[in-house]
């Protein structure tokens, strides 16, 4: 084989880092923009149910649901 035909990079050239395709960058930017807009709209709209509280456990024991309600919900009453 002829060794003069082998590829030898230019010694002064800076090797390029592999960059993601522009379409992927555009998609990620659009996705970020959509999430940002939806967050702002949701924050502006406020809570869905203003009287609703978190799912924390209550210390008082009152207001808890018993197992009797579940039978009526599914139509399995006596």
N, C-alpha and C positions, 0 to 999 in steps of 0.2 A: 504494500500500500504506500501511497505517496503521503509522507508526513507533512508536507507543506500545505495540504488541503484541510487539515484539521482546524476546527474553529478555535481561535484563541481570542478571548475578550480583550478589549482595549484596556491596557493597564491603568489609564487615567479615568476610565468610566466609573461612575458610582453605581453599584448594583441597586436595582429598584426593588422595593418591597412589594409583595403582592397586595393589591388593593381590591376591596370588594367592588362588584360591578355597580355602576351608577343606578341601575334599576333597583337594586336592593337598598341602596342608600335612600332613594326617593320613596320607596315603600315604607321604610322605617320612619322617615320623617313624616310622612302622611299619617301613619299609625299614631305617632306621638302627638301630632296635631289633633287628631280625632279624640284621643283620650283627654287631652287638655281641655278641649271645647266641651266635652261631655261632663268633665269635672266641674267646670265653671257653671254650666247650665244647672247641674244638680245642686251645687252649693247655693245658687241663686233661687232655685225652686223651694228649697227648704225640706224639712222632713215630710215623708209621705203621710205618716199618722202622728200628728203633734202630741197626742196624749199617750203615745206608746213609750214604754221604758225598756231598758236593757233586759237581758235574760238572766240577770244576777239572781242568786237565791235569796229568799227573804228569811229573816231571822225569826219573824213572828209566828210563822206556821199558819196564819190565816190567809185566806184567798187561794189556797192550793186546790188543785183539782183532784177528785177521787176517781177511782177506777169505775164507778157506777155510770159516769157520763159516757164512757166509751161504747158501751153496749147500745145506747140510744142513738149514738151518732151513726152507727153502721146498720141500724135497723134490726138489731138482734134483741130487742126488748121482750119481756115475758108476756 
